[in-house]
């Protein structure tokens, strides 16, 4: 596959280049839609296509007006603030609870491990629309189901900041569990024993020995949880109200009702964020694999 | 330590307990510690996620609003035969009068109408219009007659005293029941005391019915009602709205009178519960089976295109040298990490009638300017956008399976005389089938529950069952039906995950390659 051997027949030669062309087109299909919105977001007109001025690379055809609109519009600014208020808190909850649970799950004797694991990753498995439906019903009037009937909790979580954060934390947990347990698989248990033998108490052992080693897994879990909350729109549409609208919510409403080119500016900014996250996760993954000796170098 | 010590009795630890016991103790301590670490998250998930799902499952069969709003009517309807083709007798209407008047007080009659309207349209307006008239029924004739017989019947305080007496309550069961329900309603809705409020007609009607049945309470003014002209409540209701004379209406109330109903599920399967049993809905109301089929067909098509596009890419990535494969992998991972809304908006922009794709096609000359392709707001739009969004989920599992196929297999086949195609088709492809299976199930499961993308690019022809669920929650407010549709979708997804677990194992879910 890698290189065409010199003895290749014309048919093999044709297939080799034909195949490269096909995969090239598929890569183009994957990446072009994301890249094409970047120049379009600098459009000086309110169009969604390349204007003649843009095609002639005329500086007149480009402007930052959609970015100015994003930073000047109170709706978008509220959405941005909400996104930045919701995602970090939800991430913090999922990471702290998730890391503890992943450490618990990685112990050698856990009764009912399969069931616990199934429950914990269920938020990732259940389609979002179903989670959103259930949360919408339940958060509007929460209760604790008992065999004797409902034990009502006299609060309403729909339309509140707390409700959105709790639901996003639940959605982020599977990602933390999966990445952290994967890191713990390669964790050498004799290290904690050595620490204990030298007189460290469990808390010290955890923070000084275990935590630094599993940190890459915890951070990539946190990034997954963060992006889950930051990109999430279905649940926030149902559980939240206009007061909690996030960037994806505002984009969704914008796309559904009156589509404005400001969306392209926001999309470009979000692509930049994804690129940063992607690079971080890749670096972390490589570092953790190197630490665990899975890949040399 | 001598040998004799070891063989003599059970092995012991330093402090003298038996080794077996202290090992078991240590093991238990370890288990408890593990569970304590897991417990906070487990409780969190139970409360924030599992309980909501459970709530949805319950709601899909729950029907409390009917029996809770009109309990007396449901009891009275027990004896009525829906098949007889006649409206129920006066007794049912008397019970319904009490229930309905109370429901109007609580303002729940419109909710009940809305609930029953899901089963037969028109009932909502029937309940609403009757709600405005029920206070003006001719039953005030009873009240007038009672007051004529004894002015004490006009005094709420006197009523309160009578209704407190155990003997009276026993003699006038209907009146006591109605009076209590009314007093509770007053307290709950207006915070007023029954002893200070004018007695409404439906309470005096209940008293009339008790007395007409022959009760004679001791401590109440004795009134002989036998000569009074009875007011037909069936006639009053029919006068308020002709619908109440229709046995069909009562049949629906009776059919949906129990606390739990399969009605929502039947509705989700385009069936309906009629007094005669389960039957198909009329042709023009059958939408859900078609929508489920469309969801499945479109998901299959999307999965198919993902295999077609994903297989060559995964093959290339798996067979290139590591360095160039890593670079190309970024082209797969970048869309994977990019916000779903960004990708959907990109497609919305590209596929528009005046969008980039149509512009390019017109410019090349493939498509005439006045005959631009309809690429959005239909099934085509959904398929294109969702294939793009789900393609990484196909490529990544395919890639990880293909990585494990040793190149020596294909080399061996070729050395034994197979040509390129035979070596691929007979050797490489069968080895990569588990990857296709894993990727396909993953893509199919994700696609079947998608909401955002079909909603934005699907128009009316390209929407999925999820969009209908959202519609029922936010627009039609038929939550029971939304819950039933959600439950069906959940069962479908769970069944597929079970298959996925069998083939791949849930534990093997990997993220980002």
Interface residues (C-beta under 8 A of the other chain):
Chain A: X1 X2 X12 X15 X19 X22 X23 X26 X27 X29 X30 X31 X33 X34 X36 X37 X40 X47 X48 X49 X50 X93 X97 X98 X100 X101 X103 X104 X105 X107 X108 X109 X110 X111 X116 X117 X118 X119 X120 X121 X122 X123 X124 X125 X126 X127 X128 X129 X130 X131 X133 X134 X135 X136 X137 X138 X139 X142 X143 X144 X145 X166 X167 X169 X170 X173 X175 X178 X179 X182 X220 X224 X227 X230 X231 X233 X234 X238 X247 X248 X251 X252 X255 X256 X259 X263 X264 X267 X270 X271 X274 X275 X277 X278 X281 X282 X285
Chain B: X27 X30 X31 X33 X34 X35 X36 X37 X38 X40 X41 X42 X44 X45 X46 X47 X48 X49 X50 X51 X52 X53 X54 X55 X56 X59 X309 X312 X313 X315 X316 X319 X320 X321 X328 X330 X331 X332 X333 X334 X335 X337 X338 X339 X340 X341 X342 X343 X344 X345 X346 X347 X348 X349 X350 X352 X354 X355 X356 X359 X388 X391 X392 X420 X445 X446 X448 X449 X450 X451 X452 X455 X456 X466 X469 X470 X473 X474 X479 X482 X483 X486 X489 X490 X493 X494 X497 X506 X507 X509 X510 X511 X512
